[in-house]
Amino acid sequence: MIGRVLPYLERGDVALVGHGHMLRVLVVRWLELDPAFGARFVLDAGGLSILGHEHETRAVLRLNEPALNEPA
């Protein structure tokens, strides 16, 4: 998935929507870690995560932020 998205990232932001298990693997592969590390990330339904770069290094910029319409 990351390989397919990289060309689009050169032109701007890309939004991906999916289920938690797939998105956990996406996070760890973005960080260039083994897919098994995905089990260490908890992603709630409707949560927002943002992957990006810190200088030239792939990084997690936001992880599992609650949806805007959730009660405080």
Biotite code that builds the C-alpha atoms (Angstrom):
import biotite.structure as struc

atoms = struc.array([
    struc.Atom([0.000, 0.000, 0.000], chain_id="A", res_id=1, res_name="MET", atom_name="CA", element="C"),
    struc.Atom([2.750, 2.439, 0.894], chain_id="A", res_id=2, res_name="ILE", atom_name="CA", element="C"),
    struc.Atom([4.472, 1.859, -2.434], chain_id="A", res_id=3, res_name="GLY", atom_name="CA", element="C"),
    struc.Atom([1.237, 2.646, -4.240], chain_id="A", res_id=4, res_name="ARG", atom_name="CA", element="C"),
    struc.Atom([0.670, 5.848, -2.246], chain_id="A", res_id=5, res_name="VAL", atom_name="CA", element="C"),
    struc.Atom([4.192, 7.323, -2.398], chain_id="A", res_id=6, res_name="LEU", atom_name="CA", element="C"),
    struc.Atom([3.804, 8.831, -5.899], chain_id="A", res_id=7, res_name="PRO", atom_name="CA", element="C"),
    struc.Atom([0.630, 10.634, -4.772], chain_id="A", res_id=8, res_name="TYR", atom_name="CA", element="C"),
    struc.Atom([2.376, 11.987, -1.668], chain_id="A", res_id=9, res_name="LEU", atom_name="CA", element="C"),
    struc.Atom([4.768, 13.851, -3.932], chain_id="A", res_id=10, res_name="GLU", atom_name="CA", element="C"),
    struc.Atom([1.766, 15.943, -5.061], chain_id="A", res_id=11, res_name="ARG", atom_name="CA", element="C"),
    struc.Atom([0.141, 16.445, -1.641], chain_id="A", res_id=12, res_name="GLY", atom_name="CA", element="C"),
    struc.Atom([-1.639, 14.774, 1.247], chain_id="A", res_id=13, res_name="ASP", atom_name="CA", element="C"),
    struc.Atom([-3.357, 11.396, 0.900], chain_id="A", res_id=14, res_name="VAL", atom_name="CA", element="C"),
    struc.Atom([-6.205, 10.095, 3.087], chain_id="A", res_id=15, res_name="ALA", atom_name="CA", element="C"),
    struc.Atom([-6.581, 6.374, 3.748], chain_id="A", res_id=16, res_name="LEU", atom_name="CA", element="C"),
    struc.Atom([-9.561, 4.872, 5.550], chain_id="A", res_id=17, res_name="VAL", atom_name="CA", element="C"),
    struc.Atom([-9.624, 1.324, 6.839], chain_id="A", res_id=18, res_name="GLY", atom_name="CA", element="C"),
    struc.Atom([-10.081, -1.032, 9.724], chain_id="A", res_id=19, res_name="HIS", atom_name="CA", element="C"),
    struc.Atom([-7.828, -1.038, 12.779], chain_id="A", res_id=20, res_name="GLY", atom_name="CA", element="C"),
    struc.Atom([-5.857, -4.180, 12.007], chain_id="A", res_id=21, res_name="HIS", atom_name="CA", element="C"),
    struc.Atom([-4.894, -3.020, 8.534], chain_id="A", res_id=22, res_name="MET", atom_name="CA", element="C"),
    struc.Atom([-4.112, 0.487, 9.735], chain_id="A", res_id=23, res_name="LEU", atom_name="CA", element="C"),
    struc.Atom([-1.869, -0.802, 12.535], chain_id="A", res_id=24, res_name="ARG", atom_name="CA", element="C"),
    struc.Atom([0.192, -2.671, 9.977], chain_id="A", res_id=25, res_name="VAL", atom_name="CA", element="C"),
    struc.Atom([0.270, 0.454, 7.816], chain_id="A", res_id=26, res_name="LEU", atom_name="CA", element="C"),
    struc.Atom([1.684, 2.472, 10.741], chain_id="A", res_id=27, res_name="VAL", atom_name="CA", element="C"),
    struc.Atom([4.494, 0.032, 11.491], chain_id="A", res_id=28, res_name="VAL", atom_name="CA", element="C"),
    struc.Atom([5.365, -0.467, 7.831], chain_id="A", res_id=29, res_name="ARG", atom_name="CA", element="C"),
    struc.Atom([5.479, 3.330, 7.422], chain_id="A", res_id=30, res_name="TRP", atom_name="CA", element="C"),
    struc.Atom([8.014, 3.293, 10.258], chain_id="A", res_id=31, res_name="LEU", atom_name="CA", element="C"),
    struc.Atom([9.828, 0.466, 8.433], chain_id="A", res_id=32, res_name="GLU", atom_name="CA", element="C"),
    struc.Atom([9.211, -1.973, 11.300], chain_id="A", res_id=33, res_name="LEU", atom_name="CA", element="C"),
    struc.Atom([8.146, -5.601, 11.169], chain_id="A", res_id=34, res_name="ASP", atom_name="CA", element="C"),
    struc.Atom([4.354, -6.024, 10.761], chain_id="A", res_id=35, res_name="PRO", atom_name="CA", element="C"),
    struc.Atom([4.218, -7.957, 14.063], chain_id="A", res_id=36, res_name="ALA", atom_name="CA", element="C"),
    struc.Atom([4.822, -4.664, 15.903], chain_id="A", res_id=37, res_name="PHE", atom_name="CA", element="C"),
    struc.Atom([1.337, -3.560, 14.798], chain_id="A", res_id=38, res_name="GLY", atom_name="CA", element="C"),
    struc.Atom([-0.118, -5.453, 17.756], chain_id="A", res_id=39, res_name="ALA", atom_name="CA", element="C"),
    struc.Atom([1.458, -2.815, 20.029], chain_id="A", res_id=40, res_name="ARG", atom_name="CA", element="C"),
    struc.Atom([-0.669, 0.005, 18.603], chain_id="A", res_id=41, res_name="PHE", atom_name="CA", element="C"),
    struc.Atom([-4.279, 0.570, 19.652], chain_id="A", res_id=42, res_name="VAL", atom_name="CA", element="C"),
    struc.Atom([-6.481, 2.367, 17.154], chain_id="A", res_id=43, res_name="LEU", atom_name="CA", element="C"),
    struc.Atom([-10.041, 3.206, 18.160], chain_id="A", res_id=44, res_name="ASP", atom_name="CA", element="C"),
    struc.Atom([-12.935, 3.298, 15.707], chain_id="A", res_id=45, res_name="ALA", atom_name="CA", element="C"),
    struc.Atom([-13.120, 6.716, 14.099], chain_id="A", res_id=46, res_name="GLY", atom_name="CA", element="C"),
    struc.Atom([-9.720, 7.770, 15.431], chain_id="A", res_id=47, res_name="GLY", atom_name="CA", element="C"),
    struc.Atom([-7.421, 9.981, 13.411], chain_id="A", res_id=48, res_name="LEU", atom_name="CA", element="C"),
    struc.Atom([-3.760, 9.206, 12.841], chain_id="A", res_id=49, res_name="SER", atom_name="CA", element="C"),
    struc.Atom([-1.342, 11.195, 10.712], chain_id="A", res_id=50, res_name="ILE", atom_name="CA", element="C"),
    struc.Atom([1.835, 9.757, 9.251], chain_id="A", res_id=51, res_name="LEU", atom_name="CA", element="C"),
    struc.Atom([4.468, 12.047, 7.848], chain_id="A", res_id=52, res_name="GLY", atom_name="CA", element="C"),
    struc.Atom([8.092, 12.992, 8.161], chain_id="A", res_id=53, res_name="HIS", atom_name="CA", element="C"),
    struc.Atom([10.355, 14.530, 10.773], chain_id="A", res_id=54, res_name="GLU", atom_name="CA", element="C"),
    struc.Atom([12.943, 16.072, 8.467], chain_id="A", res_id=55, res_name="HIS", atom_name="CA", element="C"),
    struc.Atom([13.656, 13.167, 6.081], chain_id="A", res_id=56, res_name="GLU", atom_name="CA", element="C"),
    struc.Atom([12.660, 10.372, 8.482], chain_id="A", res_id=57, res_name="THR", atom_name="CA", element="C"),
    struc.Atom([9.223, 8.734, 8.398], chain_id="A", res_id=58, res_name="ARG", atom_name="CA", element="C"),
    struc.Atom([7.352, 9.497, 11.611], chain_id="A", res_id=59, res_name="ALA", atom_name="CA", element="C"),
    struc.Atom([3.967, 9.292, 13.357], chain_id="A", res_id=60, res_name="VAL", atom_name="CA", element="C"),
    struc.Atom([2.716, 12.876, 13.693], chain_id="A", res_id=61, res_name="LEU", atom_name="CA", element="C"),
    struc.Atom([-0.600, 12.032, 15.376], chain_id="A", res_id=62, res_name="ARG", atom_name="CA", element="C"),
    struc.Atom([-1.888, 8.690, 16.632], chain_id="A", res_id=63, res_name="LEU", atom_name="CA", element="C"),
    struc.Atom([-5.435, 7.650, 17.473], chain_id="A", res_id=64, res_name="ASN", atom_name="CA", element="C"),
    struc.Atom([-6.856, 11.115, 18.131], chain_id="A", res_id=65, res_name="GLU", atom_name="CA", element="C"),
    struc.Atom([-10.579, 10.962, 18.903], chain_id="A", res_id=66, res_name="PRO", atom_name="CA", element="C"),
    struc.Atom([-13.135, 11.986, 16.309], chain_id="A", res_id=67, res_name="ALA", atom_name="CA", element="C"),
    struc.Atom([-14.167, 15.624, 16.560], chain_id="A", res_id=68, res_name="LEU", atom_name="CA", element="C"),
    struc.Atom([-17.796, 14.854, 17.415], chain_id="A", res_id=69, res_name="ASN", atom_name="CA", element="C"),
    struc.Atom([-17.057, 12.625, 20.428], chain_id="A", res_id=70, res_name="GLU", atom_name="CA", element="C"),
    struc.Atom([-18.152, 13.983, 23.821], chain_id="A", res_id=71, res_name="PRO", atom_name="CA", element="C"),
    struc.Atom([-15.368, 15.196, 26.108], chain_id="A", res_id=72, res_name="ALA", atom_name="CA", element="C"),
])
